[in-house]
Amino acid sequence: MAITTGATLVAGCGAGYLYYRHLNGNIQAGTKNLTDQQGERTAPNAKGQTPLNILMIGTDSRASKENVDLGGSADDASRPGLADVQMLLHVSADRTNASMISIPRDTLVDIPACHDEKGVQHPALRHHPINEALAQGGPGCVLGTWVGLTHLDIDHYMMVDFAGVVQMADAIGGVPVCVDRNMYDRYQPGIGGTGLKLPKGTSVVKHDQALQWLRVRDAWGSDINRTKAQHMYLSSMMRELKSKGALDDPGRLMSLAEAATKALSVDRELADLKRLYDLGQDLRQVPTERTTSLTVPVLPDPANPKAKLVLDQANTAQIWRMLHADTPLDGQPAAGAAASPAASPSAASSGPATVPSPSAPSDPGAVAVTVRNASGARNRADEIRNALVKAGFTKAVAATGGSSQAVTTLTYGAGQLTRAQTVAAALGLPSTALHEAGTSRTLALVIGADWPSGTALTPAPAPTAVPTSVRTERADDATACMTVNPQGGIYTW
């Protein structure tokens, strides 16, 4: 929004071209996806529109003096940043609704192998905190991790650091936030604390207070509540940017454009003011009352229940499937849904066409394939492995572990397409399920939430509502207040 209005103002002034180049020069750019993970794009609706998926990343990097001054921990200046804020912004194909979906930073996931911008290879990490994906090579590794979790095609990423948060908050003139009692996020040895101190009710935070708000955890009681506070902040920022007073002052608009371009690191496909302007125009169409935020359902990690989280696989997969089908997460119907539902080929209730049998099918007994269950249903890997063995695929084995996945995939290495087609024909897999990656001669079949039962894939209809355990918030709710952790009065004054 800031870039949209700033670009409009620049276009109308005599020095527009030079200032346009200046703003373009502010933007940092990188490779969108630095992994081998591939997502699926939702089929276009009747007007040829497709959804937008944008990964928003907040990093705790201390790579600059300003970031050290704001975040402290000068000893961390040389370490790679962590992606402590991660949200997927899904904008519907018809631009009538949007959703912001967060994963808490301490959630354990599988981080795929990644190569950074210099070509350095980083090995895959199993069962690691999702915020560590950024240190594996950059924001393109974070995006690849999300593609692996959701199997969505993600269009872009946008990343901001400590200094960027402050610059944007100050350019807007501050962001209103609310607490239900006097709160003080006191620093405690061995625990931490941001030092944020606010009176009960609504306060306008900017500069270091804006950053503190986004980093508070213990005063809210949990990492999950921190994501709620981050949603509240972004929703409030949207309301401020859309309010008439925030957009009438030309000087403020210039400040917004300057701050926004300096604050952002984006993928190269988006690293141009005109493209950012066009994106902003798309986002402006979405009403705040149809913008929903939520945190994916998580559970305590059985091995470390006090410090780490794991995805609630079945319920999380339900959310991913809704995004694949472009189903609104706010419980309201999509515009024109009865006439032209936007559905992913892999999520359509009628089921996709299966892969034609290869002209020269491989000998099943020579095909090595591992089967992993990411469906949320029990024993699926063993069921499908047994079905494959019965069909002659004697080298099929069931694997354990891994994250949830919305759709079923069969990944094959270079030169292994015929073997993959042979497996796909035996199981009725659609062509969209096949993905080439790497050079392994062993195929990898991952059973997604779209295949909860049976030994031939007949995709279930996409769900129409989020799991009952998930709490959603609307961006137009200006009355929302964060509940301060009442524990022993530590976080109140």
N, C-alpha and C positions, 0 to 999 in steps of 0.2 A: 504494500500500500504506500509506504514512504517513497519507494522508488518510482511507483506509478505517478504520484502527484509531482514529485520532483522533476521527473523527465518531462512531464507536460509543461511545467513552468520553463524549463531550459529551452524547449523547442520554440517557445514564443519570444525569446530574447535574441538580440543581434549577435551576441557572442556565443550563441547556442552550440555551434559545432566544436569550438575549442573547449567549452565546458563539458560537452558530451564526451570528448576524448579524455578530458581530465577525470571524469567520473568513471569511465571505462578503465582507466589506469589504476583506479583504487581497488578494483575487484581482483581477488586472488582466485586462481582456477586450478583444477586438478582433474585426473581421470575419474570418470563416474564409477566404474566398477573394476576393482583390481583383483578380482577372484574369477574362478571359472563357473560360479553360480549363475544360472539363467532362470529368469522368471517368465511367466505367461501373461500376455496382455489380454484384458477383457475384450470380448467382441464388441464392435461398434454398435451403437443404438440405431434406430431407424433414420436418424439425421446424420449418421456417420461420425458421431462424437464418441470419444473414449474417455475414461476417467484419467485424472492426474494423480500420481503418487509421488510425493516429495518427502524425502527424509530430512528432518531438521535435527541438527547436532549441536550440542553445547559442550565445549571442551574446557578443561581446567589447566590447559597448557600455560606454563610460566616462561614461554620462549622470548618474551619481551620484558623490558624494565617495567613498563606500565602494568603488565599482567602480574609481575612479582609484587609491585606496590599494592595492587588490589587484592591479590590472593594470598600473599605471604609465601612462606616456604621457599625462600631463595635457593635453598639446597636442591630444589626440584627443577631448577631452571633448565638443566641439561637433559632431563628425562622426557620421553615422548608424552604428549598429553593423553588424558583419559576422556572418553566420551560420556561424561556423567549425566548429560541430558540427551535422550534419544526419543523422538516422536515421529511417527509416520503421519503425514497429512494426506488424507485421501479426499479428493474433490470429485464429486459425481460427474458422469459424462455430460449431463445436461446443466451442470453448474448450479443446481438448486439446493444442494446440501453438501456438507463436508464433515469430516471426522478427524480428530487428533488422537492417535493411539500411542500410549507410552509403554515402554518396558523399563522397570526400575533398574538402576545401574548395577546392582549386586545380583542380578538374575543370572544363573549359570546356563550357558548355551554352548552349542558347538560353533566355534569360529573357523571358517574355512581357510585353507591355505591361501596366502595372499602375496603378491609381489608389489613392492612399493614403487614410487615414481622413478627411482634410480635402478630398478630391476632386481633389487635384493629380494630373495625368496624368504618368506616367513611360513613355517610349517603350520598345519592345521592344529587347533587346540580343542580338546574335548573337555566339556564341562568346566568352562571358564567364565568369569564375570563378563557380561556383555560390554561393559565399559572399556575392557582391555582391547577390543577390536581395533580401536583407533591407533593404538601403539604398534599394531601389526603391519603398518604401512600407510595409514592415513585414512581420510574419510571414505575413499573408495573401498576400503576393507570393511568399514562399518556398513556401507550400503550392501556389499556382497553378503555380509552376515544376515542382514534383514531379508535379502532375496532368498537365502537358504532357509530361513525360518518361515517366511510367508509364501514363498514361491510366486510372488507377484513381480511383475515387471515394474521397477521403480524408475521414474523418469529423471529425477534430479536429486541432488543433495544441496543443502545450505548449512554451513557451519559458522558458528560465531564463538569468539573467546571472551574472557572476562572483560577486556577493554571494549569489545563490541557491544556487550550488554549495557555497559555504562553509557557509551556514546549514544545508543538508540534511546535509552530512557531519558537522557538529558535533552536530546533533540526534540522529543515529544513534549517535554515539559514535566515529566514524571508520570508514573503509572499508579492509579488508585488501587489499594489492596485493603483487606479488612481482616481483623482478628477479633475473636469473641471475648477476649479479656486482655488486660495489660500483659504483653509478652516480652520476655528477655531471653534470648538464646545465649545464655552465659557460656563462656569458655570453661571447660572442665578438663583438667589433665587426663590424658588417656582416652578421652571421649571426643573432645573438640567442642566446637561452637562458633558461630559466626560473629557474635556480639550484637546482633540486630536487636534493637529495643524500640517497641512501638506501643502506643496507648490503645486501649480498647476502642473498637470502631474502625472507621476508614482513615487511612493515611495515604499520602501521595509519596511514593518512594522514587528516588532517582540517585544517580551517582553510585557510591558504594552500597547504599541501602538497597538499591534494586538488585545488585549482585548478591547481597546477603540473603535477600528474600528467596532467590532461586536456589541457594545453597543450603538453607536451613533443613535439618532433618530431625534432630532429637527434640526440638521444641514442638514439632508436629507429631512426634511419637513413632514414626516409621518412615522407611524409604517410600512406601506406597503413598503416604500422605504428602511426602515431598513432591511426588509427581502431580498430585492434586493441586498443590500450591503453584506449581509451574503452569498448569492449565489455567488456573485462575488469573495468573499474571498475564498470560498471552491473550486470554479472552478480554481482560480489561484493556490491554494495549490495543486490541482490535476496535473496541468501542471508542477509545480515545481518538484513534486515527480516522474513524468514520464520523466522528462528531464534527459539526460545522466549525466550531471554534478552533479545532486543530488544523484545519485546512484552509482557512481564510487568509492567513498571514504569509505573504511571499517570502519574508525572511526566514520564517520557520520552515517553509517548504524546502528552501535551499539547504537549510541545516539538516533536514530529514534526508534529503537525497545524498548529501555529503556523508552523513553518519552511516546510512544504510550501506552505501557502496564500500566504505572503509571497513565496516564491521563484517562483511560477508566473505566467506570462501565458498565457491560453488564449483560444480562440474563445468568442464569447458563448453559443453553444449549450451549452457545457460549464461556464460560469462560475457555478456554483452548487454548494454543498457536497454537496447530495443527489445531484446528477448525478455529481459526482466520486466520491462514495461508491459509487454503482451501478457506475461504471466500475471502481473498485478491486475490487469484488466479482467482476466478470468476470475481471479480470487475476489475481486470487488463485487462480482455478481452474486456471490453466496451470502444470503442473509444471516446475521448473527444468530437469529432464533433457530436456524437449521444447521448451526455449527455445533457439533457434539464432541466432547472430550471424554476419554476414559483411559484407565490403566488395565492392561491385560491381566487376567486372573493368574495369580501365582500362589505357590505353596512353600512352606519352609523346606529348605534342603534337608533331607533325612540325615545327611552326614554332618551338617553344621546348621542346625535349625535356628540358632540365635543370630547368625550373621549373614547367611546366604539364602537365596530363593531359587526355586525352579518353576518353570512354566506349568500351569495346570493344563496339560496337553489337550484333553478333549475340549475343554471350554475355550481355550485359546484358538484351537483349530476352527471352532465354530465362527469366531470373529474373522479369521482369515478367509474362510469360505464366503462370508457375507461380502467382504471386500472384493473377492474375485467376481462375485455376481453383481457388484455395484449396488448392493442392497443398503439403504440408509440405516445407520446405526441408532437413529433417534426414535425409532418406532413409528415414524410417519411414512406414508406411502411415497414412492418416487413419483415425480410429475409424469403423467402419461404412462404409468406403469402397466395399466390394463391393456394398452394398445401396443406398446413396444418395450417390453422389459429388456434391460441391458444385462446380458448374462455371459459369463465366461464359458467358452466351449467345454471346459473341464467341469463346470458346475451346472450345466444345463440339465434339467430333469429328464429330458428326452434321451440324453446320452449322446456322445459324439460317435462319429464313424470310426470303426476299428481299423487298425493298420492292415493293409492287404498282406497276404502271405508272400514272403519273398519268393522270387522266381526260382531260386536255388537254395532252399532252406538248409540251415546248418544241422548237423547231427546233434540232437539234443544232448546226447551223452558227452559231447565235447565242449558244451557251453558251461562255463563256470559263472555262477550268479549268487550274490549274497542278498538276502531278503531281510529288511528291517521294518519294524512296526512303528509308524508315526501317526497312527489313525486315532488313537485314544481308546480304541476297543482292545480287549484282551486277546492274547495268543494269536494275533493275526499273522505274525512272521512265521510261526510254526505251521499254521493252516496253509498258507500259500506255498511254503517250502515243500510240504507234503504233497500238495497238488502238483507241483512241478516235478518232483521225484516220480510220482505216479505217471506223469506224461513223458518220462524218459530223461528228464534233466537231473541225472544222478549226482551231478556236482553242485547242486543247489544246497546252500547252507543258510540257516537262520542266524541273524546277528542280533545283539542286544544293545540297548541304550540309544541315546539320541533325542532330539527335540521333536515337537509336534510339527506336522506338515499338513497343509490344507488339501493338496491334491497329490495323487500318486505319480511317481516319476520312475523312469528307467534310464539310468545314465550308463553310457558306454564309451569306451576309449576309441581313439582313431583307428579306423579300419575294422571296427566291430559292428557296423550297422546291420549286416545280414544276421548276425547272432542275436542282436537286439530285436530285430523284426521277428525272428523265430520265437523268442520268448513272448513278445507282444501278441503274436497271433495265437499262442497257446492260452493266453490269459484274457484276450479281448481288450487289450489296452489301446487307447486312441493314439494317433500320431503325435498329438500334442504332449504326450507323456514321455516321448523319447528325447534325450538330450545328449549330445556329444561333449565330452570333457576329458582332458588328459589322455593318457596312453595305456591305461590298464587293460589287460585282457579279461579281467573279471567284471561282469556287469553288476550294477548296484540297483536293486529294486527297493524303493521306499514306499510302503503302503500308507497313503494319506487318508484324511478324514472323509474323503469322497468315496472310500471303499471300505465301509465298516463291516461288511459281511459278504460271504460267498466267495467262490473261487474264480469267478469271471466278473470283470468290472462292469457294473451297472450303476453309474453315479447316482447318489441320492440327491433329491432336490436341495438347493441351497437353503439354509435356515433363514427365517424372516425376522428374527429378534435376537438380541444379544443374550448370553446366558443370564439367568436370574441372579446369579451371584455378582454380576458386574454393575457397578454404579456409574451412571453417566451424568455429565453436567452440560448445560447449555451456555454458549458464549454470551447470550443476551442477559444472563442473570446477574444484574448489578448488586443484588442483595446478598450474594454468597460471602460467607466469612469462614476463615480457617479456625478450627478448634485447636486451642493451645493445649499441649500436653500438661495435665494437671498434676503430674507425678511430684508429690512432696513439695509443691510450690517452687520447684527449682527453676521453672521457666516462666514465672510470673513475677510481677513487682507491685 
